[in-house]
Amino acid sequence: MSDALAGIVRRWLQGAADDLIAAAVELTELDARIGDGDHGINLRRGMEAIGNMLDEADADTCSADLLRNAGRRLISVVGGASGPLYGTLLISAADALGDEPADAADLARALEDGVAAVGRRGRSQVGQKTMLDALVPATSALASALRSGSSVADAGRAAAVAAAVGRDDTRDMIAQRGRASYLGERARGHLDPGASSSAILVDALREALVDQPAASAPAGASR
């Protein structure tokens, strides 16, 4: 049975890999101000590994396996906290999605589960100047828009806007997790690198969803 979601997931992962590789220098500069200064460098390595994984994956690889394999690649090659956290996001989303054919509404719910797993692993929550400040509002906006009957494209746009707002909100926060937490007030005024890379990740999802024909609006939108 064909997995209609696999095309979206494949385009999302490839777009995210391309965009995060392109932003590696900027993300590293952000991290140098309040962290270890290696966020972009580490993510570039991970995204290159994901690109290789996608090149090697069979055309009929299901969406859950694409997410799971991408998460495993991140955990295996990315140093620091970003590899395990992003890997947890993708693997937990894959586990929630399962191996049955799925639609965008199922992906939204799976991503909410993945983001919750990131919070548990990082022992963090919204407002602590982390990647969750972008990911939580983004996945919530995506799921809410699809439940209300919005098109897949409009739901993706809503998620990207929410992620960008969440990223920008970290500028005025005092970090409570990671190396930045040692800076206290000095961390205020700087964007969180993890929230910044997460916003790029979500914007790549927006691109993948916008590419969908109107007829592919999720069957689960009315659930």
C-alpha positions in Angstrom: 0.0 0.0 0.0 1.4 3.4 -1.0 2.3 5.9 1.8 1.0 9.2 0.5 2.9 11.1 3.2 6.3 9.8 2.2 6.7 12.4 -0.6 6.1 15.2 1.8 8.5 13.8 4.4 11.2 13.2 1.7 10.9 16.8 0.4 10.9 18.2 3.9 14.0 16.4 5.0 15.9 17.3 1.8 14.8 20.9 2.0 15.7 21.1 5.7 19.1 19.6 4.9 19.8 22.1 2.1 18.6 25.1 4.2 20.4 24.2 7.4 23.6 23.6 5.5 23.3 27.0 3.9 22.6 28.6 7.3 25.5 26.8 9.1 27.8 29.9 9.3 25.0 32.1 10.6 23.9 29.5 13.2 27.5 29.0 14.4 27.8 32.8 14.8 24.7 32.9 16.9 26.0 30.0 19.0 29.3 31.7 19.5 27.6 34.5 21.3 25.9 32.5 24.0 27.0 28.8 23.5 29.7 26.6 22.4 30.0 28.1 18.9 29.5 24.8 17.1 25.7 24.6 16.5 25.9 25.3 12.7 29.0 23.2 12.2 27.4 20.2 14.0 24.1 20.5 12.1 25.8 20.8 8.8 27.5 17.5 9.4 24.1 16.0 10.4 22.3 17.4 7.4 24.9 16.1 5.0 24.4 12.7 6.5 20.6 13.0 6.0 21.1 14.0 2.4 23.2 10.9 1.9 20.6 8.8 3.6 17.9 10.2 1.2 20.1 9.5 -1.8 20.4 5.9 -0.6 16.8 5.3 0.4 14.5 3.3 -1.9 11.8 5.3 -3.7 9.1 3.3 -1.8 10.6 3.9 1.7 7.7 4.8 4.0 7.4 8.1 5.8 8.1 6.6 9.3 11.3 4.9 8.1 12.5 8.1 6.5 12.0 10.0 9.7 13.5 7.2 11.8 16.6 6.8 9.6 17.2 10.6 9.6 17.0 10.7 13.3 19.4 7.9 13.7 21.9 9.6 11.4 21.7 12.8 13.4 22.4 10.9 16.7 25.3 9.0 15.2 27.2 11.9 13.6 26.2 15.2 15.4 28.0 16.2 18.5 26.7 18.3 21.3 23.1 18.5 22.3 21.6 19.1 18.9 22.1 15.6 17.5 20.4 13.8 20.3 17.6 16.3 20.5 16.8 16.6 16.8 17.3 12.8 16.5 14.8 12.3 19.3 12.3 14.6 17.5 12.4 12.6 14.3 12.6 9.1 15.8 9.7 9.8 18.3 7.6 11.3 15.5 8.3 8.1 13.4 7.3 5.9 16.3 4.0 7.9 16.7 3.4 7.8 13.0 3.7 4.1 12.6 4.1 2.2 9.4 0.7 2.7 7.9 0.0 5.2 5.1 -0.6 8.7 6.7 -1.6 12.2 5.8 -0.5 15.7 6.9 -2.8 15.6 10.0 -1.1 12.4 11.1 2.3 14.0 10.6 1.2 17.0 12.7 0.1 14.8 15.6 3.3 12.7 15.3 5.5 15.9 15.4 3.7 17.1 18.5 4.6 13.7 20.1 8.2 14.2 18.9 8.4 17.7 20.3 7.1 16.4 23.7 9.8 13.8 23.6 12.4 16.5 23.1 11.1 18.4 26.1 11.4 15.3 28.2 14.9 14.5 27.0 16.1 18.0 27.5 14.1 18.6 30.7 13.0 21.8 29.2 9.8 23.7 28.3 8.7 26.8 26.5 10.1 30.0 27.9 13.6 28.7 28.7 15.3 29.9 25.5 15.6 26.6 23.7 14.5 25.0 20.5 11.1 24.3 22.1 10.3 28.0 21.9 10.0 27.6 18.1 8.9 23.9 17.9 6.0 23.9 20.4 4.1 26.8 18.9 4.8 25.6 15.4 3.5 22.1 15.8 0.6 23.3 17.8 -0.3 25.8 15.0 0.1 23.1 12.3 -2.2 20.6 14.1 -4.7 23.2 15.0 -4.9 24.6 11.5 -5.5 21.1 10.0 -8.1 20.2 12.6 -10.0 23.4 11.7 -10.1 22.5 8.1 -7.3 24.7 6.7 -5.6 23.6 3.6 -2.3 21.8 4.0 -0.4 24.8 2.5 -2.1 27.2 4.8 -1.4 25.0 7.8 2.3 24.9 6.8 2.4 28.7 6.6 0.8 29.0 10.0 3.4 26.7 11.5 6.3 28.7 9.9 4.9 31.9 11.2 4.5 30.5 14.7 8.1 29.1 14.7 9.5 32.5 13.5 7.6 34.3 16.3 8.8 31.8 18.9 12.4 32.1 17.6 12.2 35.9 17.8 10.8 35.8 21.3 13.9 34.1 22.6 15.8 37.3 22.1 14.4 38.7 25.3 14.7 35.6 27.3 17.2 34.5 29.9 18.5 31.1 29.1 17.7 28.3 31.6 19.3 25.4 29.8 22.7 24.6 28.3 25.9 26.7 28.3 23.8 29.9 27.7 22.2 29.5 31.2 25.6 30.4 32.8 25.4 33.9 31.2 22.4 35.1 33.1 21.3 38.5 31.9 24.1 38.5 29.3 22.2 36.0 27.2 19.3 38.5 26.8 19.4 40.2 23.5 20.5 37.2 21.5 18.5 34.7 19.6 18.7 31.1 20.7 20.6 29.1 18.1 18.4 26.0 18.7 15.2 28.0 18.2 16.8 29.5 15.1 17.6 26.2 13.5 14.2 24.9 14.5 12.5 27.8 12.7 14.5 26.8 9.6 13.4 23.2 10.0 9.8 24.3 10.2 10.1 26.6 7.2 11.4 23.7 5.2 8.2 21.8 6.2 6.2 24.7 5.1 7.9 24.5 1.7 7.2 20.8 1.4 3.5 21.3 2.3 3.0 24.2 0.0 4.2 22.0 -2.8 1.2 19.7 -2.3 -1.7 19.9 -4.7 -4.9 21.3 -3.3 -6.5 17.9 -3.6 -4.2 16.5 -1.0 -5.8 18.2 2.0 -5.7 15.8 4.9 -8.4 13.3 5.4 -8.0 13.8 9.2 -8.7 17.5 9.1 -12.2 17.1 10.5 -11.3 14.7 13.3 
